[in-house]
């Protein structure tokens, strides 16, 4: 019997990554030489991904794991979020955030930006392919819907932190989320309203406890 109390501590992010994150086969062997120079061994990209996502709140990972679908795959192609069915390592999945191993090696904001689209989709409609994302006023609870509607008003003010955030309402949410994690002071100066929005929603324990529905039964990893 293991009496070490640390072994009993739950880690929602690690649980989610174990269940929903994958590396493409032969990832590093197909990557450019400079990428192989960044990652010393085959599992290093997954470790880098875990590090890039450390900033996101624990409640978010528990929420995502409670719903079907929503995957990450690190692969040689471009970074993007694709709604709907996909094949990962010979298995049928849906709603996949594909992260370029090159973007991961650069250590920039793109991995968080792409995961931000997945978060937007699931907070808005639990991954429903035809549902409203949070940034479009969706939400599984009234408080989340109100928060989503406010996002649209904030985007319309035109204070996006950079050109990527100004591209669309979905990019506004995703890029601002990445900046909240990596460049919080810059975000607070450029767009203090979205900084306050994140602090009062995703990074507020009380907001999560008051708004996240408890889905019946354990969900499958689909």
N, C-alpha and C positions, 0 to 999 in steps of 0.2 A: 504493500500500500504506500502511495506517495503522500507524505505528510507535508510537503512543501506547499505553503499557501499560494505561492506565485504560480504554481501549475494550474490552479483553479481559476485564475483571473481570465475573464473572457476578453478576447480581442476581436471585435466585430470586423475590423478591416481585414485582418488576417483570415478570418473565417470566410469573408466574401471573396477575397483573392483566391483562396484555396478552391472555392466552389465555382467561381465564374471567370477567372483570368487564365489565359493560356498563352504559350509561346508557339509561334509557327514552327513546324518541323524544319530542322537544319537552318535555323535562323541566322546564326553567326557565320556559318560556312558560305552562305549566299550574300552576306553583307560586304560592303566595301572594306578595304583594309583598315581605314582610319577608325571605323566602328569596332572592328575586332581589336584594335589597339585600346579602345576605351573599356571594353568588357573583357575581363580576364578569363572568364569561363562561361559555359553555356547557360548557367542559371543567373548570371549577373544581370541580364536585362530585366528579369522578374524582380530582383532585388532593387534595381533602380526604379522600377515602376512603383513598388511598395514605398520607397522613399519619397517619390514625387507626390504620392497620395496621402502622406502622413498628416498633412494639414487639415484634411476634411474631417468633420465631426463624426464621432462614433455612432451617433443616432442615425446618421445618414446610411451607414453601411448596414445597420440592422434593418432599416426600412427597405433598402434595395434587396436584401436577401430574403425578405418576406414576400417578395413578388416574383412571378415567373419571368424568365428571360433577363436580358440586360447583361451583356458579356463584354470582356475586354480581350482582344488578341493583339499581341505585339508581332508585327510582321514586316516584311521588306517593303511593302507598298506605302502609299500615302496615308496620312492620318485623316480619319473621317469617321463620322457616326452614321450608320446605315440602319434605318428602320425596316423591320420585317425579317423574313427568314434568311438564314445564311448557313454555310457549312464550315465547321471548325474541326479540323483533325478527323474528318469523316463522320461527324455528328451534326444533326440538324439543331440549329440554335436560332434565336431571334433577337433582334435589337443589339447590334454589335458595335462597340467602340473599337475601331481598328487603329492602333497606334504605330506609327512608323518607328522602327528601331533606330533610324537615323535621328528623328526628333528626340527620342529618348536619350540617345548618346549626346546630343547637343546640350541637354539639361535645361532647355527653355520651358516656355509655358504651354506649348502645344498639347502635350499629353493631358494636362489638366483641362485645357480648353475643350478637347474632344470628350473627355469624361463629363465635363459640364453639360454637354448636349444630352448625354444619357440621363444625368440627374434631372435636367429640365423636363425631359420626356416622362420620367417615372414620377416625379413629384406632381406633374400635371394630370396624368391619366394612367399611372401604373403600367406604362409601356403599351397601351392600346395603340395599334397602328393608325387608327383613324381619330384618336382622341386629341383633345387640346393640351398642348404642353403648358407648363406653368407660365412661361413667358407670354403665352397667348391667352392668359386668364383662366387656365385650367387649375385643377386642384381637387384632391380627394376629400377635403373637408372645407367648410366655409371659410375658415381662417386662411387656409392655403389659397383658396380662390381669390380672396381679398388681397393677399400678398401678390398673387400673379397679376391681378388687374393693376396694382400699383406699379409693377414693373413696366407695363406699357406706358404709363404716364411719365415715369422717370426717363425712359428711353426717348420719349418725345421732347424732353427738355434739351437734348443735344449736348450733354456733357460727357459723352463716352470717353473713357480714358485714352483710347487710341483708335486708329483707323479700323483695326480688326473688330473692336467692340462696336464701332459705328455702322458696321456692314449690314446688320439685321437685328431684329429683336432677339432672335436665338443666340446670335454671336454676342450681343450685349450682355446677356446673362452669363454665357459660358466664359467670355473673356474677363468679365468683371469678377467672376468667381475665381479664376486663375490669379488675377491681380490681387484679390483680397488675401489669397494665400501667400503670394510671392512678393508683391509690391504694395503692401497695405497703405503705407504712408502716401505713396504716389496716387493711389486710388482715392484716398480720403481727400487729397487736395483737389484732384481733377473732378471727382464726382462724389462728394460727401454723402449725397442722398442714397446712392446704391451701397456705399460702405455701411451706412446705418441700417439699410434694409437687410444686408447679410447678418449683421450683428444681432438684429432683432428677430431673425427667422432661423436660418440654418445653424447659426452659432449660438442659439439661445435654448438652453435645456428646457426651460419652462414652456417655450413655444412647442417644442417637440412633444412633450408630455401631454399638452393640451390638445394637440391636433392630429397626431398620427393614429389612424384607425388600426384596430387589431384584427387582421384578417383571420377568418376561421381556419384552423388546422395548419399544418406545416405545408408550405408551398413546395412544389417540385422545381428542380433545376431543369428548365426546358430548353 
